[in-house]
Amino acid sequence: MDTPTEQTPHLKRIIGALLGLHAGDSLGATLEFCSWSSIQRDYPRGLRDIVGGGHFNWAAGDATDDTDLTRAVLLAYQDATRSGLPRADFDICRAAGTHMLEWFEGRWPGRTPGRRPVDVGGATATGLSRLLRTGDPDRSGAGRGRAGNGSLMRCLPTGLFRRDEQAIVADSMRISAITHDDIRCTVACAAYNAVVCKLVDGGLPEAAVTAGLELAESLAAEQQCGPAVQDAIELGKSLSISDMAENGPKALPGKGSGYVLDSLVIAVAAVMDPRPLVDVLVDVVRIGSDTDTNAAIAGGLLGARDGADAVPVEWVEVLQFAREFTEIATELADEREKPLRL
């Protein structure tokens, strides 16, 4: 894959975040729905190559719904940049919803036209079906109590291409609510993107996680909701990815099976892990259950921390959207540094 000859550290972290998410998704897809014990038996040292297969018989490097829907949000930010409009005049949520519907209805690269995706989470299907009926991304969510990780897995572009906290919160929560409007999901997306933003700007993991924790606390007070998200971040700070890989996900409320706060816990623990990106992602997958989504969410933070060079070339070469993600990141990175036009 061709890449730009000159990449600043800042751009490398943006590209690294997108490639880290894609790589985690494609690595984990092979073992999605597998238990920790079965992975221990079959891959005692973990799966270290992107080989495809799995429950949906992916080709090596295929994007699952995690990467596909991240692409949908990424395209919305590209649309905003190319529109030339001030931020207040471009509806980023509506654009993201439009691209999600393209994915949902089969207008998507690598798929037979009209063929719907094989892997659609329940809340995502509910929300996008409502969006298809109403045309209103602000009245399409699946409702309270639906607290899966289906919006956390796709929210990364907001943290990459929004700088100020107000914009990060607004975009993260509103784009989440297209499908996942439960407060745990919307606040988790905002807190995650606060972490992403700090990492992309060169912040250390400890400071970045603190920024996410402080934002979660502020939003909990503002929204008058409980401390679930900040509790998850604190738990993530206390847990070891290598320990969970070796001994199982006993400390996770949902045992890593798709609960949004489980995925947030794993992502925080991953970015606090000082080991290289590859070793951490391999161990995230070893935890089992929702392996592709947990690794995608963690991979976004690890890539933002370590940069594009941390993602192995042999992984990047097979990733379905590696070239496109690199090109879009390069196009949008300069926009992130320009003065805001509100």
N, C-alpha and C positions, 0 to 999 in steps of 0.2 A: 504494500500500500504506500503510495506517495504521500509524504507529509511536507509541510512548509519547511524550507531550509533554515529559517530563523524563527525560533519560538522563545518568547520571554518566559521566565519562570511562572509569571501569572497565567499566561496562555497555557503553559504545560499543565498547570493545576486544573484549569477548566477542562481541557481535553482529557486529562487523567480521570477526572470525576466521571465524565460520560463513558469513557472506555472501561473504567472500573466497574461501573454499574452494569454495562453490557456484558463484560467478562464474568462478573459474578452470576448474572442471570444465566448465561450460556453454560458455565461450569456446573451450576447447581441444577440445571434442567435435567441432567442425566439421572439424578437421584431424587427428584421431586417425589414426595409422598413416602419415601423410604424412612423407616424408623432408625433411630440412633443405633440400636443393637444390630440391625441388619447391615448398616454401613460399617460398623466395627468389624463385623464378620467378613464382609466382602472386600472392604477397602481399609484395612487396619492402619495404613499410613495416610489415608485420604486419597481422593481423586485429584490428580494434579494436571490432567490434560482435558481440554475441551473436546469431547468425543461425540456428543449428541446422544441419541437414543432416548431412554427414559419412557415415562408413561405415555407421552404423545409422539414418540418415535421421531424426535427432532433430528435434523441434519446438524453436523458439528458447526457451532457458531450461530445457529438460528436465534433470532430474537423471539422470546416468549412474550406474553402480554406485558410483562414488566418493562422490557426495553421498548416494545411497540408503543405503549402509552406514554412513556417518557419521550419518545420521538414526537408524539402528537403534541405534547406541551412545548417541546423544543421548537417545533414548526410554528407554533403560535407566537413565540418570541421573535422568530425570524420574520414572520408576517408583520409584527409590530414595527420592527426596524425598517423593513422595506416600505412600509406605508408612508414613512416620513412624518407621521402625525405626532403631536405631543402625547405624552403618556395618557393624560386625562381624556383624550379623544379616541383612544383605541381600546376596544373591549377585549382584553387579553383572555378573559374567561370564555367569552363567546367563541373566540378563535380556537381556543383549546378544545372546547366542546365540539366544534365543527370537525376538527381533525380526529377526535375520538370516534365520532360517528363514521367517518371514512373508514377507520379501522374496523369498527363494529359491523359495518355493512359490506365489507369486502373490497373496498377501493384502496388497496394497500400493496406495496411492493412485495414481490415474492409469493403472492397468493393469486389463485384463480379469481378473476373478477366476479364479484357477487358472493363469493364463498366466505361465510362468517368465520371468525377465529375459533380454533378448537378449544382454547383455554380462556374462558371468561368467568371471572369470579361472580358470585351471586349478587353482591351489592352493585358491582359494576354493571352487570346486565340489567338490573332494576333501574339504576340511574340513567343509563344510556337509552333504555326503552322509553322512559319518561321524557327524556330530552327529545327523543325522536317525535313523540306525540305533541309535546307542548312548544317546542322550539325555544324554551326559556331555561338557560343553564342555572338560573337562580331558583327554579322550582322543580328540580329533577332528582334531588338526593334520595337515597334509599331509606332514610329515616333514622331516628334515634335507635340505638341498640345494635346497629349494624357496624361493628367496629373492627372490620378486617383491615388488612394492610394494603388494600388495593389503591389507595390514593397516596400513601407514603411512598410506595414503590415508584411513582411517576413524578414526584414533586420537585426533583432535583434542579431542573432548569431555572426555577425561580431563584434559588440560592446562588446560582451561577451568574445570573444576568440582572438581578436587582441589587442595589447597593444600600438603600436606606431601609431602616427597620419597618417603617410604616408601609412601604410598598411590599416588602417581603411578607408581612403579616396579611395584608389585603389580598395579594395574589395567591398566597399559599392556602389560605382558608377558603377563599371563594372557588378556586380550581378544585380543591379537595371535595367541596360540597356538591359539585356536579354529580358525584356518585356517592361519596362518603361524607355526609353532613353531621354525623355523630361528633360531639365536641372533642372526644378523645382523638379522633382522626384529624380534624381541622387544626387543633392546637399542636398535635404531634408534627404535622407537616410544617407549620410555622417554626416550631422549635428546631426541627431538623435543618431547615433552610437557614436559620440563624447560624447554626454550626457550619454549614457549607460556606456561607458568605465569609466567615472569619478565616476558615482554612484557605479559601481561594486567595484571600488577601495576605496570606503568609503567616497567619496566626498559629500558635502551637495548639495541639489538641486539647490541652487542659483549659486554655483560655477560650477556645471555640466552644467546648462543651459547657463551660460556665455561661457563655452568652446564650446558648440554647436553654439552659436551666433558668436563667433570669427572665428570659422572654416567656417561658412556660408559666412561671410564677406570676408574672404581670398579667398574662392573658387569663389565668385562672381567676384572679381577682376581678378583672374586668368583666369576664363572662359569668362570674358567680358560679363557677363549677368547681369540682373537687380537685385535689392535687394529683390526679392519676398520672399525668404526663411528667410532672417534675419528679414524682416517685419513681417512674420508670427510668428517667435519666440518672437519678441517684443510684438505682439498682445497677444500671449499666456500668457506672463508674466503679462499682464494688466487685463486679464479676470478671472472671478470666475466660476468654475464649478457648484457650488451650485446655483448661479444666473442664469446660462443658463438652468439648470435643472428646476428651478422654473418658469422662464419667457420666455424660448425659445431661440433658437440659432440665434437671430437677428443680433448679431455682427459678425457672421461667413459669409464670402463671399459666400460660397455654401450651407449655412444652414446645414452643417454636412452631406451632401449627397454623399460623396465619393471623393471629391476633395482632393488631397494630402496635400495641405496647410491647409485646414480645420482640417484634422486629426492631423497634426503637431501642430496647435494651441491648440487643445483640449489636446493633450499629454503634452505639456508644461504647460498648465494651471493645469492639473491634478497633475503633479509631484511637482508643487509649492504649491499645496493645502496641508495644514498640517494635514488634517484628516487621519484616517486609510484607508488603501487600499480598504477595502470593501465599505465603505461609498462613497469614490470617484468614484469607478467603477460603483456602483449603480446609481449615479448621471450622469455619462457619458452616460449610457444607457438611462436615462430619457431624454436626449437631443434629441433623436430620429433619424430617418433616417438610416444612415449606422451604426447601433448600434453595430454590432459584430466587425467590423473592427476598428471603433473608440475606442471601449473598449479594443480590443486586443493591439493596438498601445500604448494606455495609460497604459494598464496593464503591458506591458513590462517595462516601466519606473518605475511604482509604485513598482513592484516586485524587481527591481534592487535597489530601494531606501530602501524598508522595509524588504526584505528578505523572505525566504520561509515560515517562521512562520506566516507571515501576511495573507497568503492565507488560508481560513478556511478549516479544515480537511474535512468537509462535501462536499466542492467543489472539493478538490483534489481527493477524493475517486471516483468521477464519471468521471473525465477527461480521455479521451481516451488514451492520450499519457503521462500521468503523470509519470508512472513508467519509461518508456523509456527515457523521458526527464531528469529525475533525474539521471538515470544511465549514460547517455551520458555526462551530465554536470559534474558529478563526475570524469569520465574518462578524460575529456578535461581540467578541471580546473587546474590540475597540469602542463599540457603542457603550459598554459598561463604564468606560472611563470618561465619557463625555459629560458635561454639565447636564443636570436634569432639566427637562422641559416639561413642567407640570401643566 
